[in-house]
């Protein structure tokens, strides 16, 4: 893979496992995994106007507006560790964002992890996050040793508002409405790699690596 072309986008609905796969790919090819969702969760902790706005949107399960997201992502891509490439997870979510990104950086491949809505709701509803260290668990797949308690720091596990079925359904509706045009955008460019996400994690990763080689 050429150094100047190591820019990847990984896409999929909430609960598709794209974050896990992005992290695995990041370690394999040694470029940063960038998730606007993680950045937003840091911003929402701040007692600022943007912090309160982001928190309100996330709690409702609604996407943060393009202009805010674009600015935050570009700031991150300008950091030194992205010079060798990056893996964007959860961005672009809209055609406007995809067109903005194309003007700023060249994307080598867009990896789409395909998972049904029913499976996404099942997975996301079971997610629990540590209030203290933010470690993630799942009552179906990655159960904590003690119910409601983090294995890593003994913090309390919480069921976040955006992981409840009603919020997940809103996110899935918005994914189909806003993000499917992005899938078409990358497909027309001939850089879309479709992956079956309803397989074991290691098999999904194997398919991604095989598809990129």
N, C-alpha and C positions, 0 to 999 in steps of 0.2 A: 504494500500500500504506500503510495507516495506521500511524503510528509505534508505537502501543501494541500492534499486532498483528503486528509483524515478528519473530515467533518461529517458527522452522522446525525440523523434525526431518528429517534425511535418513538413510534406512535402506537396507540391502542386505547381502548376505553378504560375507564376507572376499574381496577381490579384485574386487568389483563396480565399483570406481572412485568410491565415494561420497565419499571424502576429496578427490579431485581436483575433483569437481563442487561440493562444499561450498566449496572454496577459490575457485573461479570465481564462485560465487554471492555469496560474501562480498565479493569485490572489486567486483562489479556493484552491490550495494545498500549497501555500506559498513557492514556489521555483522560482529562477530567470528565466526569459525569455531572452534567448541569441540569438541575431540576428547578424550574421557576416555582413549583409548588413548595419546595423546601425553603427557597428564598422568601416566599410570601409568608411562610409560617414564622420566620424570624422577624419580618417586618411587622406582622400583626401583634407582636409582643410589645412593640414600642408605643408609648403614649403620645402619638402624633396623629395628625389628620389622616395621613395616608395609612398609618397603622390601623386606625379605627375603621376606615373604609374597607381595607383589605379583609379585616376580621369579619366584618358584617357580610361581605360577599361570600367568603369561604363558608361561614356558618350556614348560609342559605343554600350552599352548593352551587353558586353561580360563578361563572368565570370572571376573572379580573379583566377590566377593559383593555383593548389592544394597545392604546397609547401608553398606559402605565406599564404593561407587560413588556412591550418592545424596548422601552427605555431601560428597564431593569435588566433584561437579557443582554442587551448590547453592552451595558456597563460591565457585565460579567465576562463577556466574550473578549473584551479589551484587556483583560488581566493577562499577565505574562504566561501563566500555565496553559493558556489556550493557543499559544503560537504553534504548537505541534498538532493541534486538532482538538476536537471536543465531541461529546455525545450529548445531544439535547434530548431531554426526556420531558414530554408534556408541552412542547413548544416546537413548531407553531401549531396553534389550535384552530386558527381561522385562516381563510385565504388572504386576508389583509396582512396577517402576521407572516405568512409564507412569502408573500411578495416583498415585504419589508426585509426579511432575512436574506432573500436572494440578492438584494441590492448591497447587502453588507458582507456576506460570506458565501462561498461556493459549497454546496452540500454534495457529498460524494454519493451517499445512499440513504434512502428513507426506509427504515425497517418497520413494517406494520405487523403487530401481534394481534391476530384475530381471535376473539373470544365472544361467545353469545351473551346477550343482555342478561339472561337468566343466570348464567354462570358468574357473571360480574357481580350481580346483586348478592348471590350466595357468598362469594368470596369477601366482598367489601363489608357486608353486614357482620361478618365474623372477625373483622380486624379490631385489634385492641392496641393502643399506643401508650407507652410509659409516660406519665405526666412529668417525670423528672429528666430522664436521659433520652426520651423519644424513641427508644427501641420499639420495634413492631412485633406483634405476635398475632396469632390467628387461632380462633377456637376450633377450627377444623384441621388446619395443616400444621401450624407451628404453635402448639399449646404451651403456655407457661407451666413450669413445674408445680407452681401453686396458683390456683385460680385467682385472678385479679391482682397478682403480684409479679413485678418484673424480675426475671432471672438474673439480670445484670446488676441492678442497683437496689432491688427491693422496693422500688417506687410503686405507686398505685397505677394500675392500668385503667385507661379510660376509653369509653366508646364515644368517639368524637361525633359531633352533630352531623358532619358531612359524610359519616360512614353509616348513617341510618337509612333504611330502605327508601323513604320518601325523598331524601336529598340525593341518593344515588340515582334514582329514576330521573330526576331533573338533570343531573350531570350526563346521563346516557342520552337523554333527548337532545341536549345541547351538543353532545359529541356527534350524533348523527346529522344534526342540522348544520353545525358550523365546521366540523372537522372532515366530514366526508368529501367536501370540495377540495380540501388540502390533499387528501389521498389521490383524487383525480389529477390534481396539479402535478404531483410527483410521478404518478403513473404515466402521464403524457410526456414527461421529461425522460422516461425510461430508466428511472433510478429507484423504483419501488420494489421492495423485497417483501412478499407476503409470507408470514409464518403462522402455523397452527399453534395457538397459545393454549389449547386445551390438552396439553401433554405434560409429562413431568418436566420440572425446571431444567434438568440437565439435557433432556432431549430437545427442548425449545432452543437452548443455547447452542447445542450441536448443529441444529438446523440453521441458526443465524450465522455461525462461523462458516459453515459449508456454503451458505448462500453468498457470503461476502468474498470468498476466495476465488 
